[in-house]
Amino acid sequence: MRPWAALGFDYIDPPFATNSVFQSRTQMDAYSDLLTGAHYLEFLRERLILLRELLADDGSIYVHLDGNMAFYVKVVMDEVFCAKNFRSWITHKKCNPKNYTRKVYGNVSDFILFYTKTDSYVWNRPVEQWAGEGWPKEYRYVEEGTGRRYMAYWRTGAGVEPGEVVRPYAEGVTGTMATLLGLFGS
């Protein structure tokens, strides 16, 4: 048994291995990010091992990175937390590239790697409450048996006329999909 309370959730935003010194708005040195390459990965690996030990068995960790080191750090995290405990690669859009002027694609995303310590972890499904009174119009169909609301919409694809309903694999479909397909007269 641990002599301390284990962490249920950990979010870290480590340096991004930029080999730069960052300054505040007043031009004072705010922090330095001078570790790069293998030194950076070992620095982070040591801390991830410590965090894994501090993490509760049902805990999770989120690591915020940019595109320069995210792929390398994922390999380290697969080693430390075990690849089977990798849950998600979350892309965070940080800006709009429409006015980007260099001859490369814009640096518009950061990434968050989500791992758990074990297969038995706490998951709180992210849900936003619907604001306003428009939801009954948007979600006008009700699933039989559960009462859950859903929307139906026209799908399009290659070789499909706009507005034509695409119904691949419609034969033998049961349950909610059959109900949904029934809405379109199949």
C-alpha positions in Angstrom: 0.0 0.0 0.0 1.2 3.5 -0.8 2.0 5.8 2.0 0.5 8.7 0.0 -2.7 9.4 -1.8 -2.4 8.3 -5.4 -3.1 10.6 -8.3 -6.3 9.9 -10.2 -5.6 12.3 -13.0 -2.4 14.0 -14.2 -2.0 16.6 -16.9 1.5 17.8 -17.8 2.6 20.4 -20.3 6.4 19.8 -20.5 8.8 22.0 -22.5 8.6 21.2 -26.2 12.4 20.7 -26.9 12.7 24.0 -28.8 16.3 24.8 -27.8 15.1 28.3 -27.0 14.9 30.8 -24.1 11.4 32.3 -23.7 10.9 35.8 -22.4 8.0 37.5 -20.7 6.2 40.5 -22.0 8.6 42.7 -20.1 11.5 40.9 -21.9 12.7 39.2 -18.8 13.8 35.5 -19.2 10.7 33.5 -18.3 12.1 30.0 -18.8 14.6 28.1 -20.9 13.8 25.0 -23.0 17.3 23.9 -24.0 17.1 20.1 -23.7 16.7 18.5 -27.1 16.9 15.0 -28.7 17.9 12.1 -26.5 18.6 14.3 -23.5 15.0 15.6 -23.7 13.5 12.2 -24.1 15.5 10.8 -21.1 14.5 13.9 -19.0 10.8 13.2 -19.8 11.1 9.4 -19.5 12.4 9.7 -15.9 9.5 12.0 -14.9 6.9 9.8 -16.6 8.2 6.8 -14.6 7.8 8.8 -11.4 4.3 9.9 -12.5 3.3 6.3 -13.3 4.3 5.3 -9.8 2.3 8.2 -8.3 -0.8 7.4 -10.5 -3.6 5.4 -9.0 -4.4 2.1 -10.6 -7.6 3.6 -12.1 -5.8 6.9 -13.0 -5.0 8.5 -16.3 -2.3 10.9 -17.7 -2.5 13.5 -20.4 0.7 14.9 -21.9 0.6 18.0 -24.0 3.2 18.3 -26.8 3.8 19.9 -30.1 4.4 18.1 -33.4 8.2 18.2 -33.0 8.4 15.6 -30.2 5.0 14.1 -29.9 5.8 11.0 -32.0 9.0 10.3 -30.1 7.3 10.8 -26.7 4.6 8.4 -27.7 7.2 5.7 -28.1 8.6 6.5 -24.6 5.1 6.5 -23.2 4.3 3.1 -24.8 7.4 1.8 -22.9 6.5 3.5 -19.6 2.7 3.0 -19.5 2.5 0.0 -21.9 1.2 0.4 -25.5 -2.1 -1.3 -24.6 -2.8 1.5 -22.2 -2.7 4.2 -24.9 -6.2 5.5 -25.2 -6.2 8.5 -27.5 -4.2 11.0 -29.6 -6.0 14.3 -29.1 -5.4 17.1 -31.6 -5.8 20.6 -30.2 -6.2 23.2 -32.9 -4.4 26.3 -31.6 -4.9 28.8 -34.5 -6.3 29.3 -38.0 -3.7 29.0 -40.8 -5.6 31.0 -43.4 -3.1 33.9 -43.4 0.0 31.7 -43.1 2.6 33.1 -45.6 5.5 30.6 -45.5 5.8 27.9 -48.1 4.8 25.1 -45.7 1.6 24.1 -44.0 0.8 26.1 -40.9 1.8 24.9 -37.4 -1.8 24.9 -36.2 -2.0 22.0 -33.8 -0.7 20.7 -30.6 -1.3 17.2 -29.3 -2.3 15.5 -26.1 -1.4 11.9 -25.5 -3.9 10.1 -23.2 -2.8 7.0 -21.4 -4.1 5.1 -18.4 -2.2 3.0 -15.9 -4.4 -0.1 -16.3 -7.5 -1.3 -18.2 -9.6 -0.4 -15.3 -9.7 3.4 -15.3 -12.1 6.2 -14.5 -13.8 7.7 -17.6 -16.1 10.7 -17.4 -17.8 11.0 -20.8 -17.4 14.6 -22.0 -20.9 15.9 -22.6 -22.1 19.4 -23.2 -25.6 20.4 -22.1 -27.7 21.6 -25.0 -28.4 25.4 -24.5 -31.6 26.9 -25.9 -34.7 25.4 -27.2 -33.6 24.1 -30.7 -32.7 20.6 -29.7 -36.2 19.0 -30.2 -36.0 20.2 -33.9 -32.5 18.9 -34.4 -33.1 15.6 -32.6 -36.6 14.8 -33.6 -36.4 11.0 -33.8 -36.7 8.9 -30.6 -35.0 5.5 -30.3 -37.5 2.8 -29.4 -36.9 1.2 -26.0 -34.4 3.8 -24.7 -36.1 7.1 -25.4 -32.8 8.6 -26.6 -33.1 11.2 -29.3 -31.1 11.2 -32.5 -31.0 13.0 -35.8 -31.2 11.6 -39.3 -29.4 13.2 -42.2 -28.7 12.7 -45.9 -25.3 11.2 -46.6 -23.3 11.8 -49.8 -20.3 10.0 -51.3 -18.4 9.4 -54.4 -20.8 8.6 -57.3 -23.8 9.6 -55.3 -26.1 12.4 -56.3 -26.5 15.2 -53.8 -29.5 14.3 -51.5 -29.5 10.6 -52.4 -29.4 8.4 -49.4 -26.4 6.1 -49.1 -27.3 2.7 -47.6 -24.3 0.4 -47.7 -24.7 -2.9 -46.0 -28.5 -2.4 -45.6 -29.3 -6.1 -45.8 -29.7 -7.9 -42.5 -29.4 -4.6 -40.5 -31.4 -4.7 -37.2 -32.2 -2.4 -34.3 -31.6 1.3 -34.5 -30.0 1.3 -38.0 -33.0 -0.6 -39.4 -35.3 2.0 -37.8 -33.1 4.8 -39.2 -33.2 3.2 -42.7 -36.9 2.8 -42.4 -37.2 6.6 -42.1 -35.9 6.8 -45.7 -38.2 4.2 -47.1 -35.9 1.2 -47.5 
